[in-house]
Amino acid sequence: MAFLGTPGKTVQILKKYNFTMQKKYGQNFLVDTNVLEGIVEASGITRQDCVLEIGPGIGTMTQYLAESAREVVAVEIDKALIPILEDTLSSYHNITVVNEDILKVDIRRLAEERNGGAPIKVVANLPYYITTPILMELFESGAPLESVTVMVQTEVAQRMQVGPGTKEYGALSLAVQFYAEPKILMQVSPSCFMPRPKVGSAVVRLSRHAVPPVEVRDARFMFALVRASFNQRRKTLVNGLSHAEGLQITKEQAAEALGRMGLPPVVRGEALTLEQFARLSDLLGG
């Protein structure tokens, strides 16, 4: 099977299987060989690596990954793509295709079974609507990850790098910076995809921190606070936390904790640094 990373080859495969794009899955297939080669190079994959690919589509990137890695596990949610992947990847013996929702996959167990518990590398072309949940699941799963190289919308890539006080700053910024060092590697034009998206994309490599940059007793609790803080950006932090389901934090408790940090009760989540969220988490019982 020839490489698929061109418009002609992609159209040929889609017509062969009478495949219809599923809007609910945010499907956009890469059709630029330079970008495909660039992503594999940027992810630093070698013959020693086990790679987890999220959303292989018709197998375009999977082929490139299989050429460089020892083993590739490709997780695809759309069952209509499985027969296509069996066809396009038939000549490779180091690929396992899993028809599953990545949010339901035990990534820790996958790393244990496929890589002896050693760190794996993740490569993904992520739809905008599910970028944050997938990244949070990858990091919070406790699975050994060396790096995560993802294609995301340009604005999402920028959000990963910003700090407090900017309108782009949010839960994704804090999560990425707590778990990894983000680096934007390349910008990708809409013309590199089929169908063509309305916005530009960027490839970002998230290199996992050996040790998080801040200490916190319970990272999951901290990120529950973070999510509650940004769910309704116009609310003060006190109101956001006290109205969040599951947290069981009163306005008085939130205000007292902020006071101990020298912050006013009217402060909003977008003003707090990662260090301050860690301190707030510890004060509120995380």
N, C-alpha and C positions, 0 to 999 in steps of 0.2 A: 504493500500500500504506500503510495507516494504521500509526501507531506501535504497536509490540508490547508496550510496557512496562506491561501490565496482566495480571492473572491470566486474565481471559476471553480475550484475544487469544492469549496463550501456549498455553492449553489448545486453542483452535481450531486453531492451527498444528500442535501435536503430534498431535492427532487426525487432521487432514487427511493427515498423512504416516505415521500409525501409528508414531510415533517412540517408542522405549523408551530411557529413561535408562541410560547406561553407568556403572556404579559405578566401573569401573577408571579412568575419566576424571574422576571427582569432579564430575559435572555438577550444577550448581544454577543455574537461570536467574533473573535479576533481574526482579521484577514490580512495581516501585515507581517511578513516573515522577519523584517528587521526588529519589530517590537517583540515578537516571540523570542527571537535569539537574545535580545537585550534583557528580557525578564529572566531567562534561564541563567544568563551570565551574572546578572545583578544578584540573584539568589545564592550564588556561590555553590551550586550543587556539584558534588563529585561522585565518583563511583562507590564511595563508602556510604553514601547517604540513602536513608529511607525518607521519601517525600510523601506528604499528604496533600493531595490536590482537592480543593473544594470547588465543585461545579465544573467538571471537565467538558460539558457540552457535547460536541461531536468528537472530541478527542484531539483537537488541534494542538493545544498546549501539552497535553499528555504525551504525545509523540515526542516532542522536544525534551520533556522531562525524562522520559524513558531512555533516551539516547545518552543522557548525562548521569542518571542516578543508578544506584544498585537496585532499588525497588520503588515502585510508585503505587500508592493506594489512592484511587480516585473515587470520591464520594459524590454521587449524582442523585438529586431528588426526583427528577422527572423520569418516570419509568418508560416513557416513549423514546427516550434517548438510549436506553440500554441495548436494544438490537443494533443501533447505529454504532455504538462504542464497541460491541463485539465484532463488528465488521472492520471498522477503521483501525482497531488496535490488535487485530488477529495475528499479526506477524511479530508481536512483542510477547516475551515470556516473563517479563518482570513487572507486569501491571496486574493489579487486582481492582476490579470495578465493583463498587458497593452501591446498590440502589437504596439510598436512605437519606433522611434529613440529617444534615451534619449536627444539628442541635440535639439529636437523639443518639448520636454515636459516642461511645465511651472512648474518648481519644487517649486517655491514660492506658487503657487496656490494649488499644491498637498499638501504641508505642512499645508496650511490653511484649506483645506477641510478635510484632514485625521487626522490632529493632532492639530486642533484649533490654528494653527500658532506657536505652540511650536516647539523647535528644534527637527529635525529628525536625525536618524543615517543612514548613507549610507554604504552598503557593496557591493563590486563589484570584479569580476574577469575580469580585463580589458585587451583587446588586445593591444599590443604595439603601433600599428599605430594610435590609437585614445586616448591613455592615457591622453596626455596633453590637447587636446580640451575638453574632458569630465571633467577633474578636473577644468579647467578654467571656464567652463560653470557652474559647481556646485558652485564655489566660487563667481563668478561674478554675478550670478543670484540674489544675495541678499536673497536667501532662508535661513531660519533659520536652520543651520546645527550644530549639536553637535560634530560629528566626521565622518570621512570617512575612512573606513577600506578597503584597496584594495590589490588585488593580482596583481603584475606587474613583469616584467622581473627584475632580480637582478640589472642589470646596471641602470635601471630606478629608482629603489628604492634608490640606492646609489646617483644618481644624485639629488634626492630630498634633500639630507642632506649636499651637498658640498658647499664650499664658493668660492669667486673669485680667479682667477689665476690657476684653475684646468681645464683640458680639458673636464671634465664632467659637469662643471658649465654652466648653461644656463637659458632660460626662465622658464623652469619647476622648477628649483631650487629656483628662485626668487619668483615665484607665490606661491609655496607651503609654503615657509618660511614667506611670507607676511601674508598669511591667516591662517596658522596653524603651529603646532609643529609636525614635522614628527618623527616617531620612527619605526625602523625596528623591527618587532616582531618575525619573523621566516623565515628561508630559506626553500624553497620547491623544492625537486628534480624533474627533468623531468619525472621520473618514476611514479609520483603521478597523471599524466594526461593521458587522452586518447583523441586524439592521443598524442604521446609523443613529446613535443617540443624539439627544438635543444639547448635551453638555460635554465638555472636555473631561478627560480622565487623567489619572496620574498613577505611576507605579511607586509604591512606598515599601521600603524594607524596615521591618520592626525587629531590631536585634535585642533578644531577651536579656534583661539585666541579670547578672549573677546574683546580685543582692539589690532589692528595691532601694530607690534613693531616699525613702523616708521609712521610719519605723512606725508600725501600727499594730495593735494587738490583734485586731480582727479585720482583715482586708475586705471580706464580704460585707461586713456590717458598714464599713466606711463607704463602700460603693452603693449600699442601700441608701445611705445619707446623701451621697452625691446625686444619685438618680432623683431622689425626692427634692433636692435643692434645685434641679434644673427642669423638672417636669412642668412647672409653671414659672417661667423666668421672671415674670413681673411681681411675683409674690416675694415677700421678704423671706429670709431663711427660716425665721421662727415660724411663720405661717406654713411654709412648705413642709417643714418637718412635722409640725403638729397635725397636719391634715393627711399625712402619708399613711396609707394602709399598711399594717404590719409592723410599723416602727414603735408605736405606743409611746411616743414622746410628747409631753405636754408643752404648751407655749412657755410655761414658767421654767421647765427644765432646759429648754433650748436657749432661752434668754439668759439664764444663769450661766450655762456653759460658755456662751459667747462673751458674757461679761468677764468671766475668769480669763478669757483670752484677750481682753482689752478691746472687744468689738461691740459696736452698738446693736441693739435688738432689731434695728431697721436694715441691717446689712443684707445684701443679696448674695446668693451662692456664687455668682460670677465674679465676686470680689475676692474670694478665698483662694489661696494657693493650695497646692497639694499637701504641703506641710501643715497648713492650718486645718484642712479636712481630716488629716490623721490625728491631730491634737483634739479636734472636736469629737471624733469617733471614740477616742480613748476616754474623754470626759463624760460622754453619754452612755458609757458602759459597754463599748464594743470589745 
